[in-house]
Amino acid sequence: MFSRDTIRRLAMLIKSRRSMELVKTFTAPSGHNYVYALTTLSGYVYAGYDTSPGKVDKISPSTMELVKTFIAPLGHNYALKLTSL
């Protein structure tokens, strides 16, 4: 589980020769509590949340904007793990 500071802001970092610097941030929609899982697939970042029903955000890494939110059917709670194929 990620810290509460990470819940609302997922930071995209870029490594330069000497340091890491903040490039862009993502602020999750209201109600998307505690990021439990992060993965990348097909050029997007996916964040899974501790919500009921489970929610997964698809995020564009180039703009750090929300592309779409998947909401699981009732009874499928919490997106605890995500995987890349």
C-alpha positions in Angstrom: 0.0 0.0 0.0 1.2 3.5 -0.8 1.3 6.3 1.7 -1.6 8.8 2.0 0.5 11.5 0.3 0.7 9.2 -2.7 -3.1 8.7 -2.9 -4.0 12.0 -4.5 -0.7 12.6 -6.4 1.1 10.1 -8.4 4.4 11.7 -9.6 6.1 11.0 -12.9 9.8 11.3 -12.4 12.5 11.5 -15.0 16.0 10.6 -14.2 18.7 12.9 -15.5 22.4 12.4 -15.2 22.7 14.1 -11.8 19.2 14.0 -10.2 15.6 13.1 -10.3 13.2 15.9 -11.0 9.4 16.2 -10.9 7.9 16.5 -14.4 4.1 16.1 -13.9 1.7 14.9 -11.3 -1.7 13.1 -11.4 -4.4 13.9 -8.9 -6.9 11.0 -8.5 -10.6 11.7 -8.6 -12.5 12.2 -5.3 -13.3 8.9 -3.6 -10.4 7.0 -5.1 -8.8 6.1 -1.8 -5.4 4.5 -1.1 -3.5 3.4 -4.2 -2.9 -0.3 -3.7 -1.5 -1.2 -7.1 0.4 0.4 -10.0 1.4 -1.0 -13.3 2.0 0.0 -16.9 0.6 -1.6 -20.1 0.4 -0.5 -23.7 1.8 2.9 -22.9 -0.5 3.8 -20.1 -0.2 3.8 -16.3 -2.9 2.0 -14.3 -3.7 2.7 -10.6 -5.9 0.3 -8.6 -7.6 1.7 -5.5 -9.0 0.5 -2.1 -12.6 1.2 -3.1 -15.9 -0.7 -3.0 -16.6 -1.6 -5.7 -13.0 -1.7 -7.0 -11.8 1.1 -9.3 -8.8 1.2 -11.7 -7.7 4.5 -13.4 -6.1 4.5 -16.8 -3.6 7.4 -16.9 -1.8 9.0 -19.8 1.9 9.2 -18.8 2.7 12.0 -21.3 0.0 14.3 -19.9 -0.7 12.6 -16.5 -4.4 13.0 -17.2 -7.2 10.5 -16.5 -8.2 8.7 -19.6 -10.8 6.4 -18.2 -12.0 4.8 -14.9 -13.0 1.1 -14.8 -15.5 0.4 -12.0 -15.9 -3.3 -11.1 -19.3 -4.9 -10.7 -20.9 -4.9 -7.3 -19.3 -7.5 -5.0 -15.8 -7.1 -6.6 -14.2 -4.9 -4.1 -10.7 -3.4 -4.0 -8.1 -3.5 -6.8 -5.3 -4.9 -4.7 -3.0 -6.1 -7.5 -2.5 -5.3 -11.2 -0.3 -7.1 -13.7 1.2 -6.3 -17.1 1.0 -8.9 -19.8 
